[in-house]
Amino acid sequence: MTWDVYEARRALHQIPEPGFREFETQKLVLSYLQALPQDHLEIRTWETGVIALVKGHSPKRRVGWRADMDGLPVAEETGVPYASRHEGMMHACGHDVHMAVALGLARHFAHNPPPDDLVLVFQPAEEGPGGAQPMLASEAFQAVRPEMIFALHVQPDMAVGEIGIRPGVLFANTSELFIDLVGQGGHAAYPHRANDMVVAGAHLVTALQTVVARNVDPLDSAVITVGRLESGTKMNIIAERARLEGTMRALNAATMPRLKNRIEAVVAGIERMFNCQAEIDYGANYYQVYNDERLTRGFMRFVEEAGLAQVQEVPPAMTGEDFGYFLREIPGFLFWLGAATPYGLHHAKMLPDERCIDVALRVLIPYFAERRYEG
């Protein structure tokens, strides 16, 4: 079996799968890795993920590269011949590109071993429920745990050939937010005999907007968004239940507990005000992506001096990424990779320019081959 990174990316694009259900994706990744020379390669699996160790020819340390694997519940509208074959699922966040870059590294270094051991981590469930934290703690990962680890994410707003990065916080701390309200249903003509959860839910959405506005330092950054409110069954029936679904994000890790405390106080007030019961579920929580100062500055100098790409020092983003859990324990960085598409992440027409894969490999192969992470 022979393959190239473009072929791999397009094949992976056709089979997006939900977190921890990346069965076809895992099988395909394994097939590409197993087609490579195995002399310097050790392959293992964890859940639906894959870990490939490329043995260095004169190892002093072990370094890591991580790519996420899962897709999103989005109906693809790109119209390309290699569009998703899985109805209602799409690689709308570029994870197919991320995997293709990792496979490109595997292909190059399987034929040309790097000086240090290189661990290629194909991680499931980044979009949810969160695969980084359990993978980090797994025996499979700990057996080959690197001393530093790196990753990238496609950025539609940047041109091919551009890289965006900054030392310190790049992506925010994030948490899902689910709130269920239960009152008492009834006939629309007799509201006094019911506890209307449409009204309670509407009040709660409005009240949540004060959490950031009046509880977070204006010089800090945080956001609470309610993206979905569901309640009621028919126009003349008072709703007994309401469900709010949203997300909250903060650039400062210490801000997140304060947000949750205030949300819980607001919800308790709604319970008393509308004589209802409420339940809060924070779902998946992701830790901030914090780029190591020394490694990040060294990477920026290397790329600029070698003329491999245009480097921009970018502001922090409210994006969430569970790679932050790796960086909390292992120094490293994540960078934006310019992908030049008019549609943003998670959009049904988001289609990265494949040439960004070449840019990533042009940068990363010498970075690892020449041990440029040493300084």
C-alpha positions as CSV (number, residue, x, y, z in Angstrom):
1,M,0.0,0.0,0.0
2,T,1.4,3.4,-1.0
3,W,-0.2,6.7,-0.1
4,D,0.4,10.4,0.1
5,V,-0.8,13.0,2.6
6,Y,-3.4,14.5,0.3
7,E,-4.9,11.1,-0.4
8,A,-4.9,10.3,3.3
9,R,-6.6,13.6,4.2
10,R,-9.3,13.1,1.6
11,A,-10.0,9.6,2.7
12,L,-10.2,10.7,6.3
13,H,-12.5,13.6,5.4
14,Q,-15.0,11.1,4.1
15,I,-15.4,9.3,7.4
16,P,-16.0,11.8,10.2
17,E,-17.1,10.1,13.4
18,P,-18.2,11.3,16.9
19,G,-15.8,11.2,19.9
20,F,-14.8,7.8,21.1
21,R,-16.6,6.3,18.1
22,E,-13.8,6.9,15.6
23,F,-13.7,3.2,14.6
24,E,-13.3,3.6,10.8
25,T,-10.9,6.5,11.4
26,Q,-8.7,4.5,13.7
27,K,-8.6,1.6,11.3
28,L,-7.6,3.8,8.4
29,V,-4.9,5.6,10.4
30,L,-3.5,2.2,11.4
31,S,-3.5,1.0,7.8
32,Y,-1.4,4.0,6.7
33,L,1.0,3.5,9.6
34,Q,1.3,-0.2,9.1
35,A,2.2,0.4,5.4
36,L,5.3,2.2,6.4
37,P,8.7,0.6,7.2
38,Q,8.4,-0.8,10.7
39,D,12.1,-0.9,11.7
40,H,11.9,2.2,13.8
41,L,8.1,2.3,14.4
42,E,6.1,1.0,17.4
43,I,2.3,1.3,17.1
44,R,-0.2,0.9,19.9
45,T,-3.8,1.8,20.4
46,W,-5.9,3.4,23.2
47,E,-9.7,3.4,23.0
48,T,-10.3,4.7,19.4
49,G,-6.9,6.5,19.4
50,V,-3.5,5.6,18.1
51,I,0.0,6.2,19.4
52,A,3.0,5.7,17.1
53,L,6.5,5.9,18.5
54,V,9.2,6.6,15.9
55,K,12.5,5.6,17.4
56,G,15.3,8.1,17.1
57,H,18.8,7.2,15.8
58,S,20.6,8.8,18.8
59,P,17.9,9.7,21.3
60,K,18.5,12.1,24.2
61,R,14.9,12.7,24.9
62,R,11.4,12.0,23.7
63,V,9.2,14.6,22.0
64,G,5.5,14.4,21.0
65,W,3.1,15.6,18.3
66,R,-0.6,15.4,18.8
67,A,-3.5,15.3,16.2
68,D,-7.2,15.1,17.1
69,M,-9.4,12.7,15.2
70,D,-13.2,13.2,15.7
71,G,-15.7,15.0,13.5
72,L,-18.7,17.2,14.2
73,P,-22.5,16.7,13.9
74,V,-22.7,19.0,10.9
75,A,-24.3,18.2,7.5
76,E,-21.6,18.9,5.0
77,E,-22.3,21.4,2.2
78,T,-18.9,21.7,0.5
79,G,-19.9,19.9,-2.7
80,V,-16.4,18.3,-3.1
81,P,-16.2,14.7,-4.5
82,Y,-14.6,13.5,-1.3
83,A,-17.3,14.9,1.0
84,S,-18.5,13.1,4.1
85,R,-20.1,9.7,3.5
86,H,-21.5,9.7,7.1
87,E,-24.9,11.5,7.1
88,G,-25.0,14.4,9.4
89,M,-21.3,14.3,10.3
90,M,-18.4,16.4,8.9
91,H,-14.8,17.2,9.5
92,A,-15.8,20.9,10.0
93,C,-12.9,21.7,12.4
94,G,-10.0,20.5,10.3
95,H,-9.2,17.3,12.2
96,D,-8.7,15.5,8.9
97,V,-5.9,18.0,8.1
98,H,-4.4,17.6,11.6
99,M,-4.3,13.8,11.1
100,A,-2.8,14.2,7.6
101,V,0.0,16.3,9.0
102,A,0.8,13.7,11.7
103,L,0.7,11.0,9.1
104,G,3.1,13.0,7.0
105,L,5.5,13.2,9.9
106,A,5.2,9.5,10.4
107,R,5.9,8.8,6.7
108,H,9.0,11.0,6.6
109,F,10.5,9.8,9.8
110,A,9.8,6.2,9.3
111,H,12.1,6.4,6.3
112,N,14.5,9.0,7.9
113,P,14.6,8.5,11.6
114,P,14.8,11.6,13.7
115,P,17.6,12.1,16.3
116,D,15.2,11.9,19.3
117,D,12.2,9.6,19.8
118,L,9.1,11.1,18.3
119,V,5.7,10.1,19.7
120,L,2.8,10.7,17.3
121,V,-0.5,10.9,19.3
122,F,-3.8,10.5,17.4
123,Q,-6.3,11.6,20.0
124,P,-10.0,10.9,19.9
125,A,-12.9,12.9,21.2
126,E,-11.5,16.5,21.2
127,E,-14.9,17.9,20.3
128,G,-16.4,16.0,23.2
129,P,-16.6,14.5,25.7
130,G,-12.9,15.2,25.8
131,G,-10.2,12.6,25.0
132,A,-7.0,14.4,26.1
133,Q,-7.4,14.0,29.8
134,P,-8.1,10.3,29.9
135,M,-5.5,9.6,27.2
136,L,-2.9,11.5,29.1
137,A,-3.5,9.3,32.1
138,S,-3.6,6.0,30.2
139,E,-0.9,3.3,30.5
140,A,-0.5,3.4,26.7
141,F,0.5,7.1,26.7
142,Q,2.5,7.0,29.9
143,A,4.6,4.1,28.5
144,V,5.9,6.5,25.8
145,R,5.3,9.9,27.6
146,P,7.3,12.7,25.9
147,E,9.2,15.4,27.6
148,M,7.6,18.1,25.4
149,I,4.6,18.0,23.1
150,F,3.3,20.1,20.2
151,A,0.2,20.5,18.1
152,L,-1.5,22.8,15.5
153,H,-5.0,23.9,14.6
154,V,-6.1,25.1,11.2
155,Q,-7.2,28.8,11.0
156,P,-9.6,29.7,8.2
157,D,-8.9,33.4,8.6
158,M,-5.2,33.1,7.9
159,A,-3.5,32.7,4.5
160,V,-1.7,29.5,3.5
161,G,1.9,30.1,4.5
162,E,1.0,31.9,7.7
163,I,1.4,30.7,11.3
164,G,-0.2,32.3,14.3
165,I,1.2,31.7,17.8
166,R,1.9,33.4,21.1
167,P,3.6,32.5,24.3
168,G,1.3,32.1,27.3
169,V,-2.5,31.7,26.9
170,L,-3.5,31.0,23.3
171,F,-6.9,29.3,23.9
172,A,-9.4,29.8,26.7
173,N,-10.6,27.7,29.6
174,T,-14.0,26.3,28.5
175,S,-16.9,24.5,30.0
176,E,-20.2,23.2,28.6
177,L,-23.3,24.3,30.4
178,F,-26.6,22.4,30.6
179,I,-29.5,23.6,32.8
180,D,-32.8,21.7,33.2
181,L,-35.8,23.4,34.8
182,V,-38.9,21.5,36.0
183,G,-42.1,23.2,37.0
184,Q,-45.7,22.2,36.5
185,G,-47.5,22.1,33.2
186,G,-51.1,23.0,32.5
187,H,-53.6,24.6,30.3
188,A,-52.7,28.0,28.7
189,A,-56.0,29.4,30.0
190,Y,-55.1,28.6,33.6
191,P,-51.6,29.9,34.2
192,H,-52.2,30.3,37.9
193,R,-52.5,26.5,38.3
194,A,-49.1,25.9,36.6
195,N,-45.4,26.9,36.9
196,D,-44.4,28.0,33.4
197,M,-40.9,26.9,32.4
198,V,-40.9,29.0,29.2
199,V,-41.1,32.1,31.3
200,A,-38.6,30.7,33.8
201,G,-36.2,29.8,31.0
202,A,-36.5,33.2,29.4
203,H,-35.7,34.9,32.7
204,L,-32.8,32.6,33.2
205,V,-31.3,33.4,29.8
206,T,-31.5,37.1,30.5
207,A,-30.2,36.8,34.1
208,L,-27.1,34.8,32.9
209,Q,-26.0,37.8,30.8
210,T,-25.3,39.6,34.0
211,V,-22.8,37.0,35.3
212,V,-20.0,38.3,33.1
213,A,-21.1,41.9,32.9
214,R,-21.3,42.4,36.6
215,N,-19.0,39.7,38.1
216,V,-15.9,39.6,35.9
217,D,-13.1,42.3,35.9
218,P,-13.6,44.4,32.7
219,L,-9.9,43.9,32.0
220,D,-10.4,40.1,32.2
221,S,-12.1,38.2,29.4
222,A,-15.0,35.8,29.7
223,V,-18.2,34.9,27.9
224,I,-21.3,32.9,28.6
225,T,-23.4,31.9,25.6
226,V,-26.8,30.1,25.6
227,G,-26.9,28.5,22.2
228,R,-30.1,26.5,22.7
229,L,-33.3,26.8,24.6
230,E,-35.9,24.1,24.3
231,S,-39.3,24.1,26.1
232,G,-42.9,23.3,25.5
233,T,-44.9,21.0,23.2
234,K,-47.8,23.0,21.9
235,M,-49.0,26.6,21.8
236,N,-51.9,26.2,24.3
237,I,-50.0,24.0,26.8
238,I,-47.9,25.6,29.6
239,A,-44.5,24.0,29.5
240,E,-43.5,21.8,32.5
241,R,-39.9,21.6,31.4
242,A,-37.2,23.8,29.9
243,R,-33.6,23.0,28.9
244,L,-30.8,25.5,28.3
245,E,-27.6,24.5,26.5
246,G,-24.6,26.7,26.3
247,T,-20.9,27.3,26.8
248,M,-18.7,29.5,29.0
249,R,-15.2,30.5,28.4
250,A,-12.5,32.4,30.3
251,L,-8.9,33.3,29.5
252,N,-8.0,33.2,33.2
253,A,-8.2,29.8,34.9
254,A,-9.2,31.4,38.2
255,T,-12.3,33.0,36.5
256,M,-14.0,29.8,35.7
257,P,-14.9,28.8,39.3
258,R,-16.3,32.3,39.9
259,L,-18.5,32.0,36.8
260,K,-19.9,28.7,38.0
261,N,-20.5,30.0,41.5
262,R,-22.5,33.0,40.1
263,I,-24.4,30.7,37.7
264,E,-25.4,28.5,40.6
265,A,-26.6,31.5,42.6
266,V,-28.6,32.8,39.7
267,V,-30.2,29.4,39.1
268,A,-31.1,29.1,42.8
269,G,-32.9,32.5,42.5
270,I,-34.8,31.2,39.5
271,E,-35.9,28.1,41.5
272,R,-37.3,30.3,44.3
273,M,-38.8,32.9,41.9
274,F,-40.7,30.3,39.8
275,N,-41.2,27.6,42.3
276,C,-39.4,25.1,40.2
277,Q,-36.5,22.6,40.4
278,A,-33.2,23.1,38.5
279,E,-30.3,20.9,37.7
280,I,-26.9,22.1,36.3
281,D,-24.5,19.9,34.4
282,Y,-21.2,21.4,33.3
283,G,-20.5,18.6,30.8
284,A,-17.0,18.7,29.3
285,N,-14.5,21.2,30.8
286,Y,-11.3,22.1,28.9
287,Y,-8.2,23.6,30.4
288,Q,-6.5,26.6,28.7
289,V,-3.9,26.1,26.0
290,Y,-0.8,27.7,27.6
291,N,2.2,27.8,25.4
292,D,5.6,27.5,27.0
293,E,7.5,30.8,26.7
294,R,11.0,29.4,25.8
295,L,9.8,26.7,23.4
296,T,7.4,29.1,21.7
297,R,9.9,31.9,21.3
298,G,12.4,29.4,20.0
299,F,10.0,28.0,17.4
300,M,9.1,31.5,16.2
301,R,12.7,32.4,15.7
302,F,13.4,29.2,13.9
303,V,10.5,29.6,11.5
304,E,11.3,33.2,10.8
305,E,15.0,32.8,10.4
306,A,14.7,29.8,8.1
307,G,12.0,31.6,6.0
308,L,9.7,28.6,6.2
309,A,6.5,30.5,6.9
310,Q,5.2,34.0,7.9
311,V,4.9,34.1,11.7
312,Q,2.3,36.3,13.4
313,E,2.1,36.8,17.2
314,V,-1.6,36.6,17.6
315,P,-3.9,37.6,20.5
316,P,-5.5,35.0,22.7
317,A,-8.8,33.4,21.4
318,M,-11.9,32.2,23.2
319,T,-11.5,28.9,21.4
320,G,-11.5,25.7,23.5
321,E,-9.1,22.9,22.9
322,D,-8.5,19.9,25.2
323,F,-4.8,19.9,24.2
324,G,-4.6,22.2,27.1
325,Y,-4.6,19.2,29.4
326,F,-1.4,17.9,27.8
327,L,0.3,21.3,28.1
328,R,-0.7,21.6,31.8
329,E,1.6,18.6,32.5
330,I,4.1,18.7,29.6
331,P,5.7,21.8,28.2
332,G,5.1,22.6,24.6
333,F,2.9,24.8,22.3
334,L,0.0,24.8,19.8
335,F,0.0,27.1,16.8
336,W,-2.6,28.3,14.3
337,L,-2.0,27.0,10.7
338,G,-3.3,29.3,8.0
339,A,-5.9,27.4,5.9
340,A,-7.4,30.2,3.8
341,T,-11.1,29.4,3.6
342,P,-14.0,32.0,3.7
343,Y,-16.0,29.8,6.0
344,G,-15.2,29.6,9.7
345,L,-14.6,26.6,11.9
346,H,-17.7,24.3,12.4
347,H,-19.3,25.8,9.3
348,A,-20.9,23.3,6.8
349,K,-18.8,24.8,4.0
350,M,-15.5,25.0,5.9
351,L,-12.9,23.5,3.5
352,P,-9.2,24.1,4.3
353,D,-6.8,24.8,1.4
354,E,-4.8,21.5,1.4
355,R,-1.6,23.3,0.6
356,C,-1.4,24.1,4.3
357,I,-0.4,20.5,4.9
358,D,2.8,21.2,2.9
359,V,3.5,24.3,5.0
360,A,3.1,22.4,8.2
361,L,5.5,19.6,7.1
362,R,7.9,22.1,5.7
363,V,8.1,23.7,9.1
364,L,7.9,20.6,11.3
365,I,10.2,18.1,9.6
366,P,13.4,20.2,10.1
367,Y,12.1,21.3,13.5
368,F,12.2,17.7,14.7
369,A,15.1,16.5,12.4
370,E,17.4,19.3,13.6
371,R,16.3,19.2,17.3
372,R,15.4,22.9,17.0
373,Y,13.3,22.6,20.2
374,E,16.6,22.5,22.1
375,G,16.8,26.3,21.8
